[in-house]
């Protein structure tokens, strides 16, 4: 495994918002996340909170999670090389047979392999070079401060919606334990030209109203990151000698920008398929990976993308209407929407949106069902 950075999980590029039940199913230990028992959404003139006796949502310790996963890879026989920058793929007659690498110990060299996995994140440059995916015409751009804030409620995650906070996106405050909280803003390019750094400075003023009187709040870290906002149908996951996972393959929920648990699911599916390929890594032998990914995640991500394209044009009155409808959902229904869980039996979550968006959700689900058939 070739890691460009000096450490697994650094720099932190994501807020780490996620949900406990799917993380447990993936085997992540509770030490990797901080549970939250309340999710509050603040709009231009509206405010609603959903409370959970048993925590549904959580905030990942991103470093710990990535390093826990890396340790499991080492246990299984993987070799990790740090400060190893992949410059490009080695193409032999249309088949990928390795990569060119530059690292601090070996200099520039070729590394041959029967299979290359592109997990290069937002750029997905190996998959792009191989023609498996387009460039990033749309991207989510986020910036956050991790604050020492002893006066913040460590049981509550907060979302801010509205053009004054983040046109074409949202703001957040996610507690991570040990009296820390991540305060951030994300917008989608090109729909929004707003600068996250400026928006974050403005959001800090609203955040101080959530603190206990007289308590301090000051940044300890700053994080920033990018996430591709790709239609699920725009990416081909496999080629001869190559497959892509995670952000490199556009495998994240574009509704709230959650990507880590989707990447883990994709990696597990891909790993099972690779193991069954017995060293013959052709498109035909790897085809079970995109089919299983589509079966398990395709519908939810297609609907999330349909929602994303719609809400990027929302005005303040649209957001207030969404939040009023959210208020009518039960806490369980609301949690399903936040988690991008659009199984048919939870379709009531579509009430979150206005009628025109409901139509786009139905169309997305219908297209997804046709592709599966």
PyMOL commands that set and color helices and strands:
alter all, ss='L'
color gray80, all
select helices_A, chain A and resi 20-25+30-32+62-75+121-123+125-129+163-166+196-208+232-234+246-249+260-276+283-311+316-328+331-338+344-352+355-372
alter helices_A, ss='H'
color red, helices_A
select strands_A, chain A and resi 17-19+33-36+38-42+47-51+57-60+84-92+95-103+107-112+116-118+139-148+156-160+169-177+180-189+218-228+238-239+242-244
alter strands_A, ss='S'
color yellow, strands_A
deselect
rebuild
show_as cartoon
